[in-house]
Amino acid sequence: MSSVKVAISLDPDTLKQVDALVDRGIFPSRSKLIQDAVAEKLLRLRRVRLAEECAKLQPSVERAAAEEFFRGETEWPEAPEELALVVEGLNEIMGN
């Protein structure tokens, strides 16, 4: 994966902690530590968003909709536009 250089500012104490982790060999470089930290934070934010969206669901309503589908009373959206909207919504929730 290619990378793009950015400049960041850190307070001196944070930089000392970063350098200590690099010096101990826990990370190969400051850059790798910061890349991993940013990636982990973004993943946590996506999980929080997913949890927030799931908390909005009403289990009884979801169960009724699923039972309706499995009894054949409701069909899965066949139109590409409808399916695209479903996929788009799921991707947005997952951060993709």
C-alpha beads as a LAMMPS data file, in Angstrom:
LAMMPS data file: protein, C-alpha beads

96 atoms
95 bonds

1 atom types
1 bond types

-500.0 500.0 xlo xhi
-500.0 500.0 ylo yhi
-500.0 500.0 zlo zhi

Masses

1 110.0

Atoms # bond

1 1 1 0.000 0.000 0.000
2 1 1 1.357 3.412 -0.865
3 1 1 1.603 6.139 1.732
4 1 1 1.260 9.885 1.690
5 1 1 3.445 12.036 3.919
6 1 1 1.756 14.345 6.401
7 1 1 3.125 16.575 9.127
8 1 1 1.750 16.301 12.645
9 1 1 2.454 18.042 15.924
10 1 1 2.828 16.114 19.171
11 1 1 3.391 17.401 22.657
12 1 1 6.878 16.591 24.000
13 1 1 5.660 13.968 26.500
14 1 1 3.768 12.053 23.815
15 1 1 6.804 12.145 21.537
16 1 1 8.973 10.759 24.370
17 1 1 6.534 7.866 24.767
18 1 1 6.533 7.246 21.019
19 1 1 10.331 7.262 20.908
20 1 1 10.529 4.914 23.906
21 1 1 8.305 2.368 22.112
22 1 1 10.447 2.653 18.985
23 1 1 13.674 2.364 21.006
24 1 1 12.358 -0.792 22.717
25 1 1 11.639 -2.299 19.298
26 1 1 7.889 -2.483 19.803
27 1 1 7.472 -0.464 16.603
28 1 1 10.023 -0.173 13.806
29 1 1 9.516 3.592 13.444
30 1 1 7.539 6.583 14.621
31 1 1 5.676 6.489 11.335
32 1 1 4.563 2.871 11.777
33 1 1 3.403 3.522 15.348
34 1 1 1.338 6.523 14.274
35 1 1 -0.091 4.663 11.235
36 1 1 -1.172 1.786 13.485
37 1 1 -2.631 4.154 16.088
38 1 1 -4.683 6.027 13.487
39 1 1 -5.900 2.778 11.891
40 1 1 -6.926 1.408 15.306
41 1 1 -8.792 4.606 16.195
42 1 1 -10.663 4.582 12.876
43 1 1 -11.651 0.939 13.437
44 1 1 -12.935 1.772 16.929
45 1 1 -14.981 4.655 15.559
46 1 1 -16.559 2.357 12.940
47 1 1 -17.422 -0.175 15.647
48 1 1 -18.988 2.541 17.800
49 1 1 -21.035 3.719 14.806
50 1 1 -22.181 0.156 14.115
51 1 1 -23.093 -0.324 17.789
52 1 1 -25.040 2.951 17.765
53 1 1 -26.948 1.905 14.651
54 1 1 -27.663 -1.554 16.098
55 1 1 -28.946 0.034 19.302
56 1 1 -31.595 1.804 17.222
57 1 1 -33.022 -1.524 16.061
58 1 1 -36.119 -2.889 17.735
59 1 1 -35.670 -6.653 18.107
60 1 1 -39.409 -7.371 17.955
61 1 1 -39.790 -5.418 14.697
62 1 1 -36.694 -7.031 13.170
63 1 1 -37.863 -10.502 14.220
64 1 1 -41.315 -9.905 12.716
65 1 1 -39.766 -8.719 9.440
66 1 1 -37.487 -11.763 9.303
67 1 1 -40.362 -14.141 10.019
68 1 1 -42.433 -12.432 7.327
69 1 1 -39.596 -12.954 4.842
70 1 1 -39.063 -16.612 5.759
71 1 1 -42.787 -17.359 5.505
72 1 1 -42.639 -15.973 1.970
73 1 1 -44.916 -13.037 2.715
74 1 1 -42.199 -10.551 1.770
75 1 1 -39.708 -10.785 -1.070
76 1 1 -36.106 -9.700 -1.081
77 1 1 -35.721 -6.508 -3.136
78 1 1 -35.231 -7.586 -6.739
79 1 1 -34.799 -4.186 -8.354
80 1 1 -31.099 -3.270 -8.653
81 1 1 -31.844 0.225 -7.333
82 1 1 -33.448 -1.106 -4.150
83 1 1 -30.662 -3.608 -3.576
84 1 1 -28.055 -0.901 -4.222
85 1 1 -29.667 1.242 -1.507
86 1 1 -29.534 -1.651 0.960
87 1 1 -25.859 -2.334 0.172
88 1 1 -25.034 1.384 0.312
89 1 1 -26.610 1.656 3.753
90 1 1 -24.711 -1.348 5.059
91 1 1 -21.435 -0.032 3.640
92 1 1 -22.010 3.347 5.268
93 1 1 -22.609 1.717 8.635
94 1 1 -19.477 -0.420 8.273
95 1 1 -17.379 2.495 7.078
96 1 1 -16.572 0.980 3.680

Bonds

1 1 1 2
2 1 2 3
3 1 3 4
4 1 4 5
5 1 5 6
6 1 6 7
7 1 7 8
8 1 8 9
9 1 9 10
10 1 10 11
11 1 11 12
12 1 12 13
13 1 13 14
14 1 14 15
15 1 15 16
16 1 16 17
17 1 17 18
18 1 18 19
19 1 19 20
20 1 20 21
21 1 21 22
22 1 22 23
23 1 23 24
24 1 24 25
25 1 25 26
26 1 26 27
27 1 27 28
28 1 28 29
29 1 29 30
30 1 30 31
31 1 31 32
32 1 32 33
33 1 33 34
34 1 34 35
35 1 35 36
36 1 36 37
37 1 37 38
38 1 38 39
39 1 39 40
40 1 40 41
41 1 41 42
42 1 42 43
43 1 43 44
44 1 44 45
45 1 45 46
46 1 46 47
47 1 47 48
48 1 48 49
49 1 49 50
50 1 50 51
51 1 51 52
52 1 52 53
53 1 53 54
54 1 54 55
55 1 55 56
56 1 56 57
57 1 57 58
58 1 58 59
59 1 59 60
60 1 60 61
61 1 61 62
62 1 62 63
63 1 63 64
64 1 64 65
65 1 65 66
66 1 66 67
67 1 67 68
68 1 68 69
69 1 69 70
70 1 70 71
71 1 71 72
72 1 72 73
73 1 73 74
74 1 74 75
75 1 75 76
76 1 76 77
77 1 77 78
78 1 78 79
79 1 79 80
80 1 80 81
81 1 81 82
82 1 82 83
83 1 83 84
84 1 84 85
85 1 85 86
86 1 86 87
87 1 87 88
88 1 88 89
89 1 89 90
90 1 90 91
91 1 91 92
92 1 92 93
93 1 93 94
94 1 94 95
95 1 95 96
